Amino acid sequence: MKDIYQSCRLDWQGIEIDIRYCPNRWTVIGHFEIESACRSPLPIAETGFVSHFVSDERVKGLGGPASYVEAWLAESSADKGWKDAEERRRQLTLF
């Protein structure tokens, strides 16, 4: 049986993010493939790409794939490590 992925695009803080989600990848576990444009770092993926398995019920409970990813980004972006890394990326350096 071929896996059927749902696709959508999300703009998060000016970063375009492609979201692919396959519900019921293995019975009750769904699979995400999340990739930012130009592989820009994200609080959930330093490389701009992440493969993630999660309960279908959790995804449905948060309103679907895009809402799940938005909630995950919001929670992860509150982390001090992410905030510090973002500040370093924005700060111009001479060396």
Backbone as JSON Lines, residues from 0, in Angstrom:
{"i":0,"aa":"M","n":[0.84,-1.19,0.0],"ca":[0.0,0.0,0.0],"c":[0.88,1.24,0.0]}
{"i":1,"aa":"K","n":[0.57,2.18,-0.86],"ca":[1.33,3.41,-0.97],"c":[0.87,4.42,0.09]}
{"i":2,"aa":"D","n":[1.85,5.05,0.75],"ca":[1.53,6.08,1.73],"c":[0.99,7.32,1.03]}
{"i":3,"aa":"I","n":[-0.03,7.91,1.6],"ca":[-0.62,9.13,1.02],"c":[-0.31,10.29,1.95]}
{"i":4,"aa":"Y","n":[0.46,11.24,1.44],"ca":[0.85,12.41,2.21],"c":[-0.04,13.6,1.87]}
{"i":5,"aa":"Q","n":[-0.39,14.36,2.89],"ca":[-1.07,15.64,2.71],"c":[0.02,16.69,2.7]}
{"i":6,"aa":"S","n":[-0.09,17.68,1.86],"ca":[0.92,18.74,1.79],"c":[0.3,20.1,2.01]}
{"i":7,"aa":"C","n":[1.04,20.96,2.68],"ca":[0.62,22.35,2.82],"c":[1.86,23.2,3.05]}
{"i":8,"aa":"R","n":[1.69,24.49,2.92],"ca":[2.78,25.44,3.12],"c":[2.38,26.39,4.23]}
{"i":9,"aa":"L","n":[3.37,26.75,5.03],"ca":[3.16,27.62,6.17],"c":[4.19,28.74,6.13]}
{"i":10,"aa":"D","n":[3.76,29.96,6.4],"ca":[4.69,31.08,6.55],"c":[4.84,31.32,8.04]}
{"i":11,"aa":"W","n":[6.04,31.07,8.55],"ca":[6.3,31.25,9.97],"c":[7.43,32.26,10.13]}
{"i":12,"aa":"Q","n":[7.11,33.42,10.67],"ca":[8.07,34.5,10.89],"c":[8.88,34.8,9.64]}
{"i":13,"aa":"G","n":[8.21,34.82,8.49],"ca":[8.85,35.14,7.22],"c":[9.58,33.98,6.58]}
{"i":14,"aa":"I","n":[9.5,32.8,7.15],"ca":[10.16,31.61,6.58],"c":[9.07,30.71,6.01]}
{"i":15,"aa":"E","n":[9.21,30.39,4.73],"ca":[8.27,29.46,4.1],"c":[8.63,28.05,4.52]}
{"i":16,"aa":"I","n":[7.63,27.31,4.96],"ca":[7.85,25.94,5.42],"c":[6.89,25.01,4.68]}
{"i":17,"aa":"D","n":[7.46,23.96,4.09],"ca":[6.66,22.92,3.44],"c":[6.42,21.81,4.45]}
{"i":18,"aa":"I","n":[5.15,21.42,4.58],"ca":[4.76,20.39,5.52],"c":[4.14,19.24,4.74]}
{"i":19,"aa":"R","n":[4.67,18.06,4.95],"ca":[4.07,16.84,4.39],"c":[3.71,15.96,5.57]}
{"i":20,"aa":"Y","n":[2.47,15.46,5.57],"ca":[2.01,14.64,6.68],"c":[1.28,13.41,6.15]}
{"i":21,"aa":"C","n":[1.66,12.26,6.65],"ca":[0.99,11.01,6.31],"c":[0.34,10.47,7.57]}
{"i":22,"aa":"P","n":[-0.99,10.59,7.68],"ca":[-1.66,10.01,8.84],"c":[-1.6,8.49,8.77]}
{"i":23,"aa":"N","n":[-1.6,7.87,9.92],"ca":[-1.61,6.41,10.0],"c":[-0.47,5.75,9.23]}
{"i":24,"aa":"R","n":[0.71,6.32,9.33],"ca":[1.88,5.73,8.68],"c":[2.07,4.3,9.16]}
{"i":25,"aa":"W","n":[2.01,4.1,10.46],"ca":[2.05,2.77,11.06],"c":[0.93,2.7,12.08]}
{"i":26,"aa":"T","n":[-0.22,2.25,11.64],"ca":[-1.42,2.1,12.44],"c":[-1.9,3.44,12.98]}
{"i":27,"aa":"V","n":[-1.48,3.86,14.19],"ca":[-1.99,5.1,14.77],"c":[-0.91,6.18,14.84]}
{"i":28,"aa":"I","n":[0.22,5.94,14.21],"ca":[1.31,6.91,14.22],"c":[1.4,7.58,12.85]}
{"i":29,"aa":"G","n":[1.41,8.9,12.85],"ca":[1.55,9.66,11.62],"c":[2.99,10.1,11.43]}
{"i":30,"aa":"H","n":[3.33,10.49,10.23],"ca":[4.69,10.91,9.9],"c":[4.7,12.28,9.24]}
{"i":31,"aa":"F","n":[5.55,13.17,9.79],"ca":[5.76,14.5,9.22],"c":[7.1,14.56,8.52]}
{"i":32,"aa":"E","n":[7.16,15.28,7.42],"ca":[8.4,15.75,6.81],"c":[8.23,17.26,6.72]}
{"i":33,"aa":"I","n":[9.08,17.98,7.42],"ca":[8.97,19.44,7.51],"c":[10.27,20.02,6.99]}
{"i":34,"aa":"E","n":[10.16,20.95,6.02],"ca":[11.35,21.53,5.42],"c":[11.15,23.02,5.18]}
{"i":35,"aa":"S","n":[12.11,23.81,5.64],"ca":[12.03,25.25,5.43],"c":[12.67,25.61,4.09]}
{"i":36,"aa":"A","n":[12.24,26.73,3.53],"ca":[12.82,27.22,2.28],"c":[14.31,27.45,2.49]}
{"i":37,"aa":"C","n":[15.08,27.03,1.54],"ca":[16.55,27.19,1.6],"c":[17.15,26.53,2.84]}
{"i":38,"aa":"R","n":[16.4,25.62,3.43],"ca":[16.85,24.92,4.63],"c":[17.27,25.88,5.74]}
{"i":39,"aa":"S","n":[16.5,26.95,5.88],"ca":[16.73,27.91,6.96],"c":[16.51,27.21,8.3]}
{"i":40,"aa":"P","n":[17.34,27.52,9.3],"ca":[17.17,26.89,10.61],"c":[15.79,27.19,11.2]}
{"i":41,"aa":"L","n":[15.27,26.22,11.91],"ca":[14.02,26.34,12.62],"c":[14.23,25.89,14.05]}
{"i":42,"aa":"P","n":[13.4,26.33,14.97],"ca":[13.57,25.88,16.36],"c":[13.34,24.38,16.53]}
{"i":43,"aa":"I","n":[12.7,23.74,15.55],"ca":[12.48,22.3,15.62],"c":[13.47,21.53,14.75]}
{"i":44,"aa":"A","n":[14.31,22.26,13.98],"ca":[15.25,21.6,13.07],"c":[16.37,22.56,12.69]}
{"i":45,"aa":"E","n":[17.53,22.36,13.28],"ca":[18.68,23.23,12.99],"c":[19.03,23.25,11.51]}
{"i":46,"aa":"T","n":[18.83,22.11,10.84],"ca":[19.18,21.99,9.43],"c":[18.07,22.45,8.49]}
{"i":47,"aa":"G","n":[16.92,22.79,9.05],"ca":[15.79,23.2,8.22],"c":[14.96,22.04,7.73]}
{"i":48,"aa":"F","n":[15.31,20.81,8.14],"ca":[14.53,19.64,7.76],"c":[14.39,18.73,8.98]}
{"i":49,"aa":"V","n":[13.18,18.18,9.14],"ca":[12.97,17.21,10.22],"c":[11.94,16.18,9.77]}
{"i":50,"aa":"S","n":[12.2,14.94,10.13],"ca":[11.27,13.84,9.97],"c":[10.78,13.52,11.37]}
{"i":51,"aa":"H","n":[9.47,13.47,11.55],"ca":[8.92,13.39,12.91],"c":[7.71,12.46,12.92]}
{"i":52,"aa":"F","n":[7.68,11.56,13.9],"ca":[6.54,10.65,14.08],"c":[5.75,11.1,15.29]}
{"i":53,"aa":"V","n":[4.43,11.04,15.17],"ca":[3.56,11.51,16.24],"c":[2.21,10.8,16.15]}
{"i":54,"aa":"S","n":[1.53,10.75,17.26],"ca":[0.19,10.15,17.31],"c":[-0.78,10.96,16.45]}
{"i":55,"aa":"D","n":[-1.57,10.25,15.65],"ca":[-2.6,10.92,14.83],"c":[-3.58,11.69,15.72]}
{"i":56,"aa":"E","n":[-3.89,11.14,16.87],"ca":[-4.83,11.8,17.78],"c":[-4.3,13.16,18.23]}
{"i":57,"aa":"R","n":[-3.0,13.24,18.47],"ca":[-2.4,14.52,18.89],"c":[-2.51,15.55,17.77]}
{"i":58,"aa":"V","n":[-2.25,15.13,16.54],"ca":[-2.35,16.04,15.39],"c":[-3.8,16.51,15.23]}
{"i":59,"aa":"K","n":[-4.73,15.58,15.3],"ca":[-6.16,15.95,15.18],"c":[-6.58,16.87,16.32]}
{"i":60,"aa":"G","n":[-6.09,16.58,17.52],"ca":[-6.45,17.37,18.69],"c":[-5.99,18.81,18.61]}
{"i":61,"aa":"L","n":[-4.93,19.06,17.85],"ca":[-4.43,20.43,17.69],"c":[-4.96,21.09,16.42]}
{"i":62,"aa":"G","n":[-5.84,20.42,15.69],"ca":[-6.49,21.05,14.54],"c":[-5.93,20.68,13.19]}
{"i":63,"aa":"G","n":[-5.06,19.68,13.12],"ca":[-4.52,19.25,11.83],"c":[-3.03,19.52,11.72]}
{"i":64,"aa":"P","n":[-2.44,19.08,10.6],"ca":[-0.99,19.16,10.43],"c":[-0.4,20.58,10.55]}
{"i":65,"aa":"A","n":[-0.98,21.56,9.89],"ca":[-0.44,22.92,9.94],"c":[-0.52,23.49,11.36]}
{"i":66,"aa":"S","n":[-1.65,23.28,12.01],"ca":[-1.82,23.78,13.38],"c":[-0.86,23.09,14.34]}
{"i":67,"aa":"Y","n":[-0.64,21.79,14.13],"ca":[0.3,21.05,14.97],"c":[1.7,21.64,14.83]}
{"i":68,"aa":"V","n":[2.13,21.86,13.59],"ca":[3.48,22.39,13.35],"c":[3.59,23.81,13.91]}
{"i":69,"aa":"E","n":[2.57,24.64,13.73],"ca":[2.6,25.99,14.31],"c":[2.75,25.95,15.82]}
{"i":70,"aa":"A","n":[2.01,25.07,16.48],"ca":[2.1,24.95,17.94],"c":[3.49,24.46,18.36]}
{"i":71,"aa":"W","n":[4.04,23.52,17.6],"ca":[5.36,22.99,17.9],"c":[6.42,24.08,17.74]}
{"i":72,"aa":"L","n":[6.32,24.87,16.67],"ca":[7.24,25.98,16.45],"c":[7.13,27.03,17.56]}
{"i":73,"aa":"A","n":[5.91,27.37,17.94],"ca":[5.69,28.37,18.99],"c":[6.32,27.91,20.3]}
{"i":74,"aa":"E","n":[6.1,26.67,20.64],"ca":[6.66,26.14,21.9],"c":[8.18,26.1,21.85]}
{"i":75,"aa":"S","n":[8.73,25.62,20.75],"ca":[10.19,25.49,20.63],"c":[10.9,26.83,20.5]}
{"i":76,"aa":"S","n":[10.24,27.82,19.9],"ca":[10.88,29.12,19.71],"c":[10.98,29.91,21.01]}
{"i":77,"aa":"A","n":[10.28,29.47,22.05],"ca":[10.36,30.12,23.35],"c":[11.62,29.7,24.12]}
{"i":78,"aa":"D","n":[12.31,28.68,23.62],"ca":[13.52,28.17,24.27],"c":[14.65,29.2,24.19]}
{"i":79,"aa":"K","n":[15.36,29.37,25.29],"ca":[16.46,30.35,25.35],"c":[17.54,30.05,24.31]}
{"i":80,"aa":"G","n":[17.84,28.78,24.1],"ca":[18.85,28.41,23.11],"c":[18.49,28.89,21.71]}
{"i":81,"aa":"W","n":[17.21,28.75,21.35],"ca":[16.75,29.22,20.04],"c":[16.84,30.74,19.96]}
{"i":82,"aa":"K","n":[16.39,31.42,21.01],"ca":[16.43,32.89,21.01],"c":[17.86,33.4,20.88]}
{"i":83,"aa":"D","n":[18.79,32.78,21.58],"ca":[20.2,33.18,21.5],"c":[20.75,32.93,20.09]}
{"i":84,"aa":"A","n":[20.43,31.78,19.51],"ca":[20.89,31.46,18.16],"c":[20.31,32.45,17.14]}
{"i":85,"aa":"E","n":[19.05,32.81,17.29],"ca":[18.42,33.78,16.39],"c":[19.11,35.13,16.48]}
{"i":86,"aa":"E","n":[19.42,35.54,17.69],"ca":[20.11,36.82,17.89],"c":[21.48,36.81,17.22]}
{"i":87,"aa":"R","n":[22.21,35.71,17.34],"ca":[23.52,35.6,16.69],"c":[23.38,35.65,15.17]}
{"i":88,"aa":"R","n":[22.34,35.02,14.63],"ca":[22.14,35.04,13.17],"c":[21.8,36.43,12.67]}
{"i":89,"aa":"R","n":[21.12,37.22,13.48],"ca":[20.74,38.59,13.08],"c":[21.87,39.59,13.27]}
{"i":90,"aa":"Q","n":[22.76,39.3,14.19],"ca":[23.85,40.22,14.51],"c":[24.93,40.17,13.42]}
{"i":91,"aa":"L","n":[25.25,41.31,12.89],"ca":[26.32,41.38,11.9],"c":[27.67,41.27,12.6]}
{"i":92,"aa":"T","n":[28.6,40.58,11.97],"ca":[29.94,40.48,12.54],"c":[30.97,40.9,11.5]}
{"i":93,"aa":"L","n":[32.11,41.37,11.97],"ca":[33.18,41.76,11.07],"c":[34.13,40.6,10.78]}
{"i":94,"aa":"F","n":[34.1,39.6,11.63],"ca":[35.04,38.48,11.46],"c":[34.33,37.17,11.52]}
